[in-house]
Amino acid sequence: MGKLYIANRHLEISVILLVLLVFITLFSNGQNRDKFPQDSISEKLQIDKLNNLSYLLIDSSKSLSYKSLAYKFGIDALNRSQKINYKKGEVQSNINLGLFYTITCNYIKAYECYYSALTIANNFNLVSEQLNIYKKIGNLCTILKQVDKSKSFLLKSLALSEAIKDTFNICDNLIFLGQNATQMADTQTSLNYYFIAQKLIERFNNPILESKVNRALGDVYLSVKSYEKATKYYLKVITTNNRVDINFGNNTGAVYTLLAYIAQINGNYDTALHYNKMALEWRKDHKQVDQYISSLLNIGNSYLDLNQYDSTLYYLKSGLDLAIQNKIYQLIEYGYQNLYKFYQVKHDWKNAIICFKKFTEAKDSVQAVNYRYNITLFETNQALSETEKKNENLKVENDIQRLNLKIKTIQIIVLLGFVFLSLIITVLVYRLYIKNKKSRIALKSINSQLDAEVEDRKKIAEQLRESESLHRFLTEHSMDLISRMDNRFHFTYVSPSCRNIYGFEPSELLSVTNQAEIIHPDFRDSLLREYSEMIRRKEPVKFRYRTKGKDGNYFWVESHVNPIFDEMTGELLESIAVIRDITERVDQEDAIRENAKQKELLIREIHHRSKNNMGVLISIISMQKNKTRNKELLDNLTDLQSRVRTMTLVHDQLYRSRNIVTLSFREYLENLTSTISMAFSGDNIVLHTDIHESYFDVEVSLTLGLILNELLTNAFKYAFPDHQQGNIRIDFHPLPSRQKKGEYKEMKWILSVKDDGTGLPPDFDLETTSSLGMQIITTLSEQLHGKIKAEGKDGTRFSIYLPELTNQKEKE
């Protein structure tokens, strides 16, 4: 035994050493895969400086020579990054080169650079770089008029920005998405993106983004000819740029020009001339040649509107000469068009014809350039499609290579595992041998115990026979049919009560080979599905169906089936079923159901008529409003109309809902707030709601709706005078435990209406106020046994604390 023990210990030590060797090998391989060449910190700093300089030259320089220098810096940074395996530098270099190629209209090269940068960023999880690349590709797709693809990349960039809480890029992406929606002529979606970005920027306080979003909003409102709103946002751009001395995207001169355009449309020619001169001065200071020429022509056009012909001719010829000198065909076309109009006004038909001819020639040149540009875009899109296919194929090949490498690794692991398993089996076999030897010794004692158990089993069998006799007596004298079925659904036993239920003798029912013959056809498929589900779940099931008696008539039965399974294999052995005739019960249920249906129709009709009667009442109040000139009476009638409409909503929702007793309180409040908000329509107030899903009966819902009507109407009417901007928030939810203190400890719900407007008067007192609205709120709150709290800090907040309300959803 001592030698066997020593051999066993040797085997165990060998297995442990082999396991350690396997893990050391795998760990060292993993370390080698993750290890990259170490580059010096100074070299990385040099690469970062090159990339920053390249980006600044591309972004800010107008000179082609500077952009060429930026390209050289980008190539140099890329080569040095690849040499020392500096992935972040390599990504930034590719982004800068993509920007360069985009500006120089080499879109295929730009896409290739962006794709290379994205591949590296994805492989090494460089999230900030990923969102920047998605944004760049989205802008490139916008240039190529691939609007859907542009939106897809911008949404990816937005998602990453939100994931890392990068507020600047969140706002920037929202603005780009708004421009994308504008390109798709989806004005409402565009405005939604801009307003969300505007709210974030107000908290973020970034002048560049503030200028950018205001310019975008002005462009949208200008496109829909909402000139007043467009002017408001353009003036905000000018104010922001002058306040912090910025010029995001060289947009100050363009905004002056747009303001001049709006003034010209509205017939304010002096204002248009003023803004055009502001644009000219600004563009001259910032050396914007093309835009400077455009402003000269715009000023000439403004003087033409003002009938100041000498100034008109001076500015038009000055702008036209510079346009011809710089070969800017669009401005040449614009200049000759205005000169043609000028000579028409002066009745100089000879010069008018000459200008019209040159205008036509310039227009043809512009159309030719546009045609060539469109062809270039088409060819670029075709080439990009082919590039994308190649990239996809390359990605598939890389995935296959990685899969092959993984398979080889798995094969090595499996081989080592097999060796390890073999050693384990050897040890287990040896231990099993020792264990069996001990088992043989114990077997003799077990045999003696078995003899004793045999005697016990004989006694148990006798008890079972007695129990079976008792069960048979109960089965044969039961009013319900008790049956047993094998796993093929054939009856193997039926109790004598089948005569009373089916009219069959037990022998006749046992001879039925297919139970479907006596089951109504409408229930056969559903019973088969339910029976299969019972076998799958291995749980007793209750069935309810129609079956046929011996006389051929169908009647209702209820069957409780208990399946019995083999403990070893889990297969169905047999089933025991108790079947009861429930025809009389079903008839009673049908009668009750029909009665309930008629009652429901009657109640629905009552709600419908109540809604119609209140509609008539609202119309009568409207007629009375049209006849009165008393402002106080008019306001009172309007408030009364709002209160009646609040009650109308309850009956309308109950009439439309499936439940005629209770209604969804959240849906009711959302409809109510929407109705009140539409009555006080205006874009200066933003309404926010946070309403807990709950179901209350009519009385509770109507009372809370009337309270909310009064509070929300007061907020709209008094919180924001002179169309001030503001927010109103409505909250309804269970009261948190931390607020259940003092007089509120018995309260369960809280309804609050808060605004950030002018606040309450200093002398406001809930108990002494005499306004009808506050009296209604107080009275209705008392009906619900609630408490009111009013606060006037940072606006106004009314909180209604309510005790336990019957939540019908929970009750059901």
Disulfide bonds with the S-S distance in Angstrom:
none
